[in-house]
Amino acid sequence: MKLKEIELYEIKGGAVSATLLNSMARIISTVLELGRTVGSSIRRIYSKNYC
């Protein structure tokens, strides 16, 4: 079944898509990992424990 041009204009996408959710989850994961890395570095500097 083919849609007519007028019907194609009436199609509305959702505001939240799987791609958007995936990118938000990846951003949050990256920020958390960055926080862990910075926190670990600060803790090593204060305890003067270098590898």
C-alpha positions as CSV (number, residue, x, y, z in Angstrom):
1,M,0.0,0.0,0.0
2,K,1.5,3.3,-1.0
3,L,0.7,6.5,0.8
4,K,-0.3,9.6,-1.0
5,E,1.7,12.8,-0.7
6,I,-0.8,14.4,1.5
7,E,-0.8,11.4,3.9
8,L,3.0,11.6,4.1
9,Y,2.8,15.2,5.4
10,E,0.5,14.0,8.2
11,I,3.0,11.5,9.6
12,K,4.5,12.7,12.9
13,G,7.5,11.1,14.6
14,G,7.8,10.6,18.3
15,A,9.7,13.1,20.4
16,V,11.7,10.3,22.1
17,S,13.3,7.8,19.8
18,A,15.6,4.9,20.5
19,T,18.5,6.8,19.0
20,L,18.0,9.7,21.3
21,L,17.7,7.4,24.4
22,N,20.9,5.6,23.4
23,S,22.8,8.8,22.9
24,M,21.6,10.1,26.3
25,A,22.6,6.9,28.0
26,R,26.1,7.0,26.4
27,I,26.6,10.7,27.5
28,I,25.6,9.9,31.1
29,S,27.9,6.8,31.0
30,T,30.8,8.9,29.7
31,V,30.3,11.7,32.3
32,L,30.2,9.1,35.1
33,E,33.4,7.4,33.9
34,L,35.1,10.8,33.6
35,G,34.1,11.6,37.2
36,R,35.5,8.3,38.4
37,T,38.8,9.0,36.6
38,V,39.1,12.5,37.9
39,G,38.2,11.4,41.4
40,S,40.7,8.6,41.3
41,S,43.4,11.0,40.1
42,I,42.7,13.4,42.9
43,R,42.8,10.7,45.5
44,R,46.2,9.4,44.2
45,I,47.6,12.9,44.2
46,Y,46.6,13.5,47.8
47,S,47.8,10.1,49.0
48,K,51.0,10.4,46.9
49,N,50.4,6.9,45.6
50,Y,51.6,6.8,42.0
51,C,52.0,3.8,39.8
